[in-house]
Amino acid sequence: MAIYKNDFVDIDLDTGTVFRSFLNKTLGEGDASGDRFGVRVLRNGAEVDLTGVSVTGYFIRPNGTTAVISGSRSGSKCYVTIPQSCYAYEGNFTLTIKLSIGSTMVTARIVDGTVVNTSLDTFVDPGGVIPDLTDWTALVSRAEAAAAKIESFNITETQISGTRYRIGVVDAT
């Protein structure tokens, strides 16, 4: 079962306008293929046969680069599914969906939005920080090496006076 979110709008080729979503759309940083944006193409209110039409998305990422997305069509609907690379940077984006056939290319929709940071580098459970497995293994190795080293120490104490002692530690190895 697909769990992507759909965001489709109707565009009528007889209006001569490009549909632009001025209300920001929000995407979660780190997602992958979780959002589809598209159009249902009409002419004078009737669905248009899009046989032979190519669909391309141009996703201007927050880092200033543009990802080109191959789109799909089904009946009178055209859409692009946002790939993982578009969720990689936090900040504002602009997605443009273009339809083309032969030498004709038409901008059908522009979506302005924001990729929002959904996590930090450190994950915690209710009891504390969840360690990375590599860090945990290194910590255990260091503890085992320290315990082996401590076993080789000779520890002596000498009372100086009252509750004052001199502690001596000698490495016996």
C-alpha positions as CSV (number, residue, x, y, z in Angstrom):
1,M,0.0,0.0,0.0
2,A,1.3,3.4,-0.9
3,I,1.4,6.0,1.8
4,Y,2.3,9.2,-0.1
5,K,0.2,12.3,0.3
6,N,-1.6,13.6,-2.9
7,D,-1.9,17.3,-3.7
8,F,-3.8,17.8,-7.0
9,V,-5.4,20.9,-8.4
10,D,-7.6,21.4,-11.5
11,I,-6.2,23.6,-14.2
12,D,-8.2,24.7,-17.2
13,L,-6.2,25.4,-20.4
14,D,-8.8,28.0,-21.5
15,T,-8.1,30.3,-18.5
16,G,-4.5,31.0,-19.7
17,T,-3.2,31.1,-16.1
18,V,-0.7,29.0,-14.2
19,F,-1.9,27.6,-10.9
20,R,0.5,28.8,-8.1
21,S,0.1,27.6,-4.5
22,F,0.9,30.7,-2.5
23,L,0.0,28.9,0.7
24,N,3.2,27.2,1.8
25,K,3.2,23.4,1.6
26,T,5.3,21.7,4.3
27,L,7.5,18.7,3.7
28,G,9.3,16.7,6.4
29,E,13.1,16.6,6.1
30,G,14.4,13.1,5.6
31,D,11.2,11.8,4.0
32,A,11.3,9.8,0.7
33,S,8.7,9.7,-2.0
34,G,6.1,10.8,0.5
35,D,4.4,13.6,-1.5
36,R,2.8,13.8,-4.9
37,F,2.0,17.1,-6.5
38,G,0.0,17.3,-9.7
39,V,-2.8,18.7,-11.9
40,R,-5.9,17.5,-13.5
41,V,-6.0,19.1,-16.9
42,L,-9.3,20.5,-18.3
43,R,-10.4,22.5,-21.3
44,N,-13.6,24.4,-20.9
45,G,-14.4,22.2,-17.9
46,A,-13.9,18.9,-19.8
47,E,-11.0,16.5,-19.0
48,V,-8.2,16.6,-21.7
49,D,-6.7,13.4,-23.3
50,L,-3.0,13.7,-22.4
51,T,-1.7,10.9,-24.6
52,G,1.9,11.7,-25.6
53,V,2.3,14.3,-22.9
54,S,5.5,14.3,-20.9
55,V,5.6,15.5,-17.3
56,T,8.7,17.1,-15.7
57,G,9.1,18.6,-12.2
58,Y,11.8,21.2,-11.4
59,F,12.4,21.3,-7.6
60,I,14.5,24.2,-6.5
61,R,16.0,22.9,-3.3
62,P,16.8,25.1,-0.3
63,N,20.5,24.8,-1.0
64,G,20.0,26.5,-4.4
65,T,20.3,23.5,-6.7
66,T,17.5,22.2,-8.9
67,A,16.4,18.5,-8.9
68,V,14.8,17.4,-12.2
69,I,11.9,14.9,-11.6
70,S,10.4,12.7,-14.2
71,G,6.7,12.7,-13.8
72,S,3.8,10.5,-14.7
73,R,0.4,10.8,-16.2
74,S,-2.8,8.9,-16.0
75,G,-5.9,10.0,-17.9
76,S,-6.2,13.7,-17.4
77,K,-3.9,13.8,-14.4
78,C,-0.2,14.6,-14.4
79,Y,2.0,14.5,-11.3
80,V,5.5,14.2,-9.9
81,T,6.5,12.2,-6.8
82,I,9.0,14.0,-4.7
83,P,12.3,11.9,-4.5
84,Q,14.4,11.6,-1.3
85,S,17.0,14.0,-2.6
86,C,14.4,16.8,-2.4
87,Y,13.8,16.3,1.4
88,A,17.5,16.5,2.2
89,Y,17.8,20.3,3.0
90,E,15.8,22.3,5.4
91,G,14.3,25.6,4.1
92,N,12.2,27.0,1.3
93,F,11.6,25.3,-2.0
94,T,9.8,25.9,-5.3
95,L,8.4,23.1,-7.4
96,T,7.4,23.7,-11.0
97,I,5.4,21.1,-13.0
98,K,5.8,21.4,-16.7
99,L,3.9,19.5,-19.4
100,S,5.3,19.0,-22.9
101,I,4.4,17.5,-26.2
102,G,6.5,17.9,-29.3
103,S,8.1,21.4,-29.2
104,T,5.4,22.8,-26.8
105,M,6.1,23.1,-23.1
106,V,3.6,24.6,-20.6
107,T,4.1,25.4,-17.0
108,A,1.0,23.9,-15.3
109,R,1.7,24.5,-11.6
110,I,4.1,26.1,-9.2
111,V,4.2,25.1,-5.6
112,D,6.0,27.1,-2.9
113,G,6.8,25.4,0.3
114,T,9.2,24.6,3.1
115,V,11.2,21.5,4.0
116,V,11.0,21.4,7.8
117,N,13.6,19.9,10.1
118,T,11.9,16.9,11.8
119,S,14.8,15.7,14.0
120,L,18.1,16.6,15.6
121,D,21.3,14.5,15.5
122,T,20.7,13.2,19.0
123,F,17.7,10.8,19.6
124,V,16.5,10.2,23.1
125,D,14.2,7.7,24.7
126,P,12.3,8.6,27.9
127,G,15.3,7.5,30.0
128,G,18.1,9.3,28.2
129,V,20.2,9.4,25.0
130,I,20.2,6.3,22.8
131,P,23.9,5.6,21.9
132,D,25.1,4.8,18.5
133,L,26.1,1.1,18.3
134,T,29.7,1.9,17.2
135,D,30.0,4.4,20.1
136,W,28.6,1.8,22.5
137,T,31.1,-0.9,21.3
138,A,34.0,1.5,21.6
139,L,32.9,2.5,25.2
140,V,32.7,-1.2,26.3
141,S,36.1,-1.9,24.8
142,R,37.6,1.1,26.7
143,A,36.0,0.0,29.9
144,E,37.3,-3.6,29.6
145,A,40.8,-2.3,28.9
146,A,40.6,0.0,31.9
147,A,39.4,-2.9,34.2
148,A,42.3,-5.1,33.0
149,K,44.8,-2.2,33.7
150,I,43.4,-1.6,37.2
151,E,43.8,-5.3,38.1
152,S,47.6,-4.9,37.6
153,F,47.9,-2.0,40.1
154,N,49.3,-2.4,43.6
155,I,47.6,0.0,46.0
156,T,49.0,0.9,49.4
157,E,47.8,3.2,52.1
158,T,49.7,4.8,55.0
159,Q,48.0,6.6,57.8
160,I,49.5,10.1,58.3
161,S,47.4,11.1,61.2
162,G,43.7,10.9,62.2
163,T,41.7,10.6,59.0
164,R,44.6,11.6,56.7
165,Y,46.1,8.9,54.5
166,R,48.7,8.7,51.8
167,I,47.6,6.4,49.0
168,G,50.2,4.8,46.8
169,V,49.4,3.3,43.4
170,V,52.1,1.4,41.5
171,D,51.7,-0.3,38.2
172,A,53.0,-3.8,38.7
173,T,53.4,-4.6,35.0
